[in-house]
Amino acid sequence: MGLFYFIESGMTIFHNYLASLMKKGCLCVLLLLLLLSGKAQSSCNTVPFRPVNNIRNPSFEQGDTLYCISQFFTTPGSPRLETYIPYWMNATGRHDQISYVGKCNNYDTSKTSKILETPLPIPDGNGALSLFDFSAISGFQKTYISNCLASPLQKNYLYQLNISLGFGKRDSTLIYPNIAGVLREATSPSPERITLFGSDDCSIVPYFDSNVTYNRGCLTQLGINGWKELGTCSIAGDSGTWAKGTITFTAPFDVKVIAIGPACDSKPPSGVYIYIWQGEYVYYIDNLQLYQSIVSKPTIAMVDGTNCDGPNAFATLQVNNAAQYQGAQFQWYKNNNVIAATGTSITINKFNYGPGWFQCNIYNDSICMRSDSLYVDWVAGPSLTSLGMADTTACSGDTVVLNVTTPSASYKWQDSTTVPVKNVTESGAYKVTVSNACASATLSKNITFKACPSTFYVPSAFTPNNDGLNDVFKAHLKGVVKQFDLSVFNRFGQRVFYTTDINKGWDGNINSSPQGQGTYVWMLHYIDGNDQSHTEKGTLVLIR
């Protein structure tokens, strides 16, 4: 093995030696272990790639045809894109907006873009395709091309797709105004964001929409099922040149068909709006090269234990497909910090490492890859005291709130309702069963409502200055109130306010006219829940 492997092997032996000392109580050794291991594995980005030929006709070579056309259609009975450019198909409803330039049409820009010249020379082969990403009066326009792969991209493998993108330049012999009659400088705006999409179903292309309109946006916004975004890159270039970009992604499933085109969030420069038939913002795409990592990205899974809390709760995590990493070392991390655990598996409980996010680094003299994170914790069953076990007595007219909210739980009350919070206003026995993945608990409570003496509070002053604090004078009563009225009089005995609504108060005005500050008299009359009549009075001060 190489020098890198020799160093890493030595570090692993040293780790194991320090771990044995740690078990003997050497806290300082543990700290040293963390520092050294963290430093050794802080940069883990060595992922060798190999070229693969999954994309058929990656340079858009023209097939055996008797003539050449520039635009292609997927409508029934019309020539299809794959007829002239083998293996490539339309992926969007804008079936008339993908153009071909090559030797067969002498790179004629008038067939592809009304006012843009194709950047020459084309990087690879004899042809390229142009894609649309521009704004028009009717909205944003985007087009995409797709390829049913020779073999699927494998799930959990890391890939890199290299793309050559051409930026068109203005054809000085063709000048068109936009729809408003204003001349615009036409280019392919830089930079451009390109997105790669994937699906596990080749039958979703070619796509045809009989109701297609000019306003077509992102591929995943067209109502076509199955497309998922795999990755995006930003590519910058000068007018009339080609530039390269790379999209790096991990296949989330076995990808059988890909589509390429503008990113969903890409937009032309602010203020540039070109009518579709008078000026078209396009980019040219060519020379696709795909690379695959030599091993799949490591993933981890819980292979033993439980997610439910208890005195003996534990979880064993294991690296999937560990056998493919021949001669590799395995180093575990918690919350992105190295821990004293090596090997293809780790066992965790509350006292040994505890809950958190766990990852594993896999490394030898040629690879260094870190797995995705897996969160480990233990869920407690529903509490038997959520409602409070004592029965409750409340005043008639009040509301008792029963709250049994529990994370990731379901609820069923005696009346078949399934809410976590119930507002109770009637006497009775209330029972609920709370269930989660670990356990169920049935909770019950008796609630009795009875008539209670009413109590009241009336403030002695208020300040109607619209500052949101004490702006309104009102009476506050607690308990059942069957009848209510409140009056306010000035020092001349004139009634300046009257209401029979317990929720209303005086704002210090009469017919929108502010009253002067000073002392006023209030009189309150109400009948409580026991049909007892009460009359109260007092003074208040209006302060301005």
Secondary structure as GFF3:
##gff-version 3
##sequence-region A 1 544
A	DSSP	alpha_helix	3	22	.	.	.	ID=ss1
A	DSSP	alpha_helix	27	40	.	.	.	ID=ss2
A	DSSP	beta_strand	49	52	.	.	.	ID=ss3
A	DSSP	alpha_helix	81	84	.	.	.	ID=ss4
A	DSSP	beta_strand	88	90	.	.	.	ID=ss5
A	DSSP	beta_strand	99	102	.	.	.	ID=ss6
A	DSSP	three_ten_helix	103	105	.	.	.	ID=ss7
A	DSSP	three_ten_helix	109	111	.	.	.	ID=ss8
A	DSSP	beta_strand	116	117	.	.	.	ID=ss9
A	DSSP	beta_strand	127	136	.	.	.	ID=ss10
A	DSSP	beta_strand	139	142	.	.	.	ID=ss11
A	DSSP	beta_strand	145	153	.	.	.	ID=ss12
A	DSSP	beta_strand	157	167	.	.	.	ID=ss13
A	DSSP	beta_strand	169	170	.	.	.	ID=ss14
A	DSSP	beta_strand	192	199	.	.	.	ID=ss15
A	DSSP	three_ten_helix	202	204	.	.	.	ID=ss16
A	DSSP	three_ten_helix	219	221	.	.	.	ID=ss17
A	DSSP	beta_strand	228	235	.	.	.	ID=ss18
A	DSSP	beta_strand	242	250	.	.	.	ID=ss19
A	DSSP	beta_strand	255	262	.	.	.	ID=ss20
A	DSSP	beta_strand	282	296	.	.	.	ID=ss21
A	DSSP	beta_strand	300	305	.	.	.	ID=ss22
A	DSSP	beta_strand	314	319	.	.	.	ID=ss23
A	DSSP	three_ten_helix	322	324	.	.	.	ID=ss24
A	DSSP	beta_strand	329	334	.	.	.	ID=ss25
A	DSSP	beta_strand	337	342	.	.	.	ID=ss26
A	DSSP	beta_strand	345	349	.	.	.	ID=ss27
A	DSSP	beta_strand	356	363	.	.	.	ID=ss28
A	DSSP	beta_strand	368	370	.	.	.	ID=ss29
A	DSSP	beta_strand	374	376	.	.	.	ID=ss30
A	DSSP	beta_strand	392	395	.	.	.	ID=ss31
A	DSSP	beta_strand	400	403	.	.	.	ID=ss32
A	DSSP	beta_strand	410	413	.	.	.	ID=ss33
A	DSSP	beta_strand	421	424	.	.	.	ID=ss34
A	DSSP	beta_strand	428	435	.	.	.	ID=ss35
A	DSSP	beta_strand	440	450	.	.	.	ID=ss36
A	DSSP	beta_strand	455	457	.	.	.	ID=ss37
A	DSSP	beta_strand	461	462	.	.	.	ID=ss38
A	DSSP	beta_strand	476	478	.	.	.	ID=ss39
A	DSSP	beta_strand	481	489	.	.	.	ID=ss40
A	DSSP	beta_strand	495	499	.	.	.	ID=ss41
A	DSSP	beta_strand	509	510	.	.	.	ID=ss42
A	DSSP	beta_strand	513	514	.	.	.	ID=ss43
A	DSSP	beta_strand	518	528	.	.	.	ID=ss44
A	DSSP	beta_strand	533	542	.	.	.	ID=ss45
###
